[in-house]
Amino acid sequence: MKTIQDFIKEINGSAELQNAIKAIKDKDALAEFLKKNDVEGTVEDFGKALKVQSEGEMTDNDAEAIAGGRWEWFCDITNYFWGTDL
C-alpha cells in the first residue's frame, strides 16, 4: 500500500492521475479512486494531507509545480470536497 503523501507526489508527476482526480464528483468516488490506487487512508485523511501540504512552507519545487499548472488538480479537489480556496 502507498501512503497518502507518496500518492500525492505520484499525482503531481502524472497528468493521467491529475485528469482522473479532476473527474471525481463525490467523496464515494474519491474513496474508490484511493482504493483502486492502493492508497492507505480515508478520504478525510487525504483531505487533511492536502490541507497540511497547502499550509506548509512552499519549496522551490512546489512553486515550480504550481507555476507550471501541475497543481491545478490539487486546487480543484480541495475546493470541491473541503471548500478550501487556494
C-alpha positions in Angstrom: 0.0 0.0 0.0 1.0 3.6 -0.7 1.0 6.4 1.9 -1.2 9.4 1.1 1.9 11.6 0.9 3.5 9.2 -1.6 0.3 9.2 -3.7 0.2 13.0 -3.7 3.7 13.0 -5.1 2.7 10.4 -7.7 -0.3 12.6 -8.7 1.9 15.6 -9.1 4.1 13.7 -11.6 1.2 12.2 -13.6 -1.1 14.0 -16.0 -3.2 10.9 -16.2 -3.8 10.8 -12.4 -4.5 14.5 -12.3 -7.1 14.2 -15.0 -8.7 11.2 -13.3 -8.9 13.1 -10.0 -10.4 16.1 -11.6 -13.2 13.9 -12.9 -14.2 12.8 -9.4 -17.6 14.2 -8.4 -18.2 12.9 -4.9 -16.5 11.5 -1.8 -17.5 8.0 -2.6 -15.8 8.2 -6.0 -12.7 9.6 -4.3 -12.7 6.8 -1.8 -12.9 4.3 -4.7 -10.1 6.1 -6.5 -7.9 5.9 -3.5 -8.7 2.2 -3.0 -8.1 1.5 -6.7 -4.7 3.1 -6.5 -3.8 1.1 -3.3 -3.6 4.2 -1.1 -3.7 3.6 2.7 -6.1 6.1 4.3 -9.5 7.6 4.1 -10.9 10.4 2.1 -10.7 12.6 5.2 -7.1 11.6 5.7 -6.4 12.6 2.1 -8.1 16.0 2.6 -6.1 16.6 5.8 -2.9 15.7 4.0 -3.7 18.2 1.2 -4.6 20.9 3.7 -1.3 20.4 5.6 0.6 20.4 2.3 -1.1 23.6 1.3 -0.5 25.4 4.6 3.2 24.4 4.9 6.2 26.1 3.6 6.4 26.1 -0.1 9.6 24.7 -1.6 11.1 25.8 -4.9 9.8 22.6 -6.5 6.3 23.3 -5.2 6.4 26.8 -6.6 7.6 25.5 -10.0 4.8 22.9 -10.0 2.2 25.5 -9.3 3.6 27.9 -11.9 3.5 25.1 -14.4 -0.1 24.3 -13.6 0.6 20.8 -12.3 -1.3 21.5 -9.0 -4.5 22.5 -10.7 -5.9 19.1 -9.7 -4.9 19.9 -6.1 -6.8 23.2 -6.0 -9.8 21.7 -7.7 -10.1 18.7 -5.4 -9.5 20.6 -2.2 -12.0 23.3 -3.1 -14.6 20.8 -4.3 -14.5 18.5 -1.3 -13.3 20.7 1.5 -14.2 24.2 0.5 -10.6 25.3 0.6 -9.7 28.1 -1.9 -6.0 28.1 -2.6 
